[in-house]
Amino acid sequence: MDLSTTYLGFSLPHPLMPGASPLAENLDTVKRLEDAGAAAIVMYSLFEEQIIADQERSVREVEVPENSYAEALSYHPLVDEVRHGPDFYLEKVAAVKRCVSVPVIGSLNGVSEGGWIRYARLIEQAGADALELNIYFLAEDPLVSGVAVEEHLLGVVRQVKQSVAIPVAVKLSPFLSSLPHFCKQLEEAGADGVILFNRFYQPDIDTENLEAFSRLKLSTSDELLLRLRWLAILSECFRFSLGVTGGVHTGMDVVKSVMCGAHGVQMVSALLRNRPEYLTTVKNELSAWLESHQYDSLDQMRGSMGKHHTPDRAVLERVNYIRVLLGGPG
Ligand SMILES: Cc1cc2nc3c(=O)[nH]c(=O)nc-3n(C[C@H](O)[C@H](O)[C@H](O)COP(=O)(O)O)c2cc1C
């Protein structure tokens, strides 16, 4: 079965790859992923905060011996938590690149328009074939409008695009008031693709100790539905690559993602839960499904459930919400 796809300008044998996560931390795991057939390796992120913490740590190390007011120096909350600095990350990109023959996608995670952006170029120089830019942003300030937030994020994307020659995909949040409009601006800013969506880890509250706490939960296929809706809408408007992350666990999840227009399909929770070799199982399920439904290729199926192809288009729109509520639980 021809599962080939073009993602961020790369001709890949199929769309499946591990998403940004610790799966790329260990070179043995990376090799196992490649052996399992991963079409590309996405690195875990280098965070803006890590870069700043590293810079602040360097300043403290230089200044503390002569400065008795060390605690008065600017202090980043992550400065002692971050295990590895940016140099370690760049070395890891280079090591992963040496270890595999598939494309390696670096990941840079940040939101301010600061010096950390130069790491996009350094990740490229370390050997990354493409870059994911994760712009996780929490808009908390009542005085900052949605337009201002978007303009700011676009500024970051423009700066990154100007500093590298490799393709850049932007990993997005679903919490934007007009996603298609923002994607249009991203396209104009030179983004080579978008990845839907960042998964937000909401803190819970410990009511006894009056503390907020976070716990990482792996996803289920339910989370894919939000992605499918937006893939179906965006795939009709854009020519750039569409990647999906969040809730891909089975071959059927991949079928649905591609039907809605995805070119690249990422898995993290499923591979963490079932081992890297599970990627082969999902790829085989995808092949088997296409064969049993008489498709000649994956391309033939792509976009068949895009918004304008869906017979009942209203199911993607507001009408769906009303119908579901009036219908009650099924
Ligand atoms: C343990 C763990 C670490 C992750 N680290 C990153 C990261 O460094 N950068 C990033 O953009 N996303 C990161 N993610 C998010 C994943 O790339 C992915 O978008 C998310 O888990 C949803 O996909 P899934 O449903 O296949 O797990 C991480 C997820 C997990 C579970």
The ligand as a Gaussian input file, in Angstrom:
#p B3LYP/6-31G(d) Opt

LIG

0 1
 C        5.989000      13.135000      28.868000
 C        5.656000      14.117000      27.777000
 C        6.578000      15.086000      27.421000
 C        6.287000      16.009000      26.416000
 N        7.215000      16.945000      26.051000
 C        6.917000      17.818000      25.068000
 C        7.879000      18.769000      24.648000
 O        9.019000      18.813000      25.122000
 N        7.505000      19.657000      23.678000
 C        6.275000      19.641000      23.103000
 O        6.005000      20.449000      22.198000
 N        5.348000      18.733000      23.472000
 C        5.649000      17.836000      24.425000
 N        4.720000      16.925000      24.797000
 C        3.411000      16.928000      24.133000
 C        3.395000      15.893000      22.995000
 O        4.308000      16.238000      21.966000
 C        2.012000      15.767000      22.356000
 O        1.678000      16.966000      21.697000
 C        0.926000      15.443000      23.379000
 O        1.347000      14.440000      24.281000
 C       -0.344000      14.974000      22.689000
 O       -0.104000      13.823000      21.930000
 P       -0.523000      12.344000      22.437000
 O       -1.981000      12.349000      22.631000
 O       -0.060000      11.451000      21.304000
 O        0.228000      12.092000      23.699000
 C        5.015000      15.970000      25.778000
 C        4.095000      14.989000      26.155000
 C        4.391000      14.058000      27.126000
 C        3.384000      13.016000      27.475000

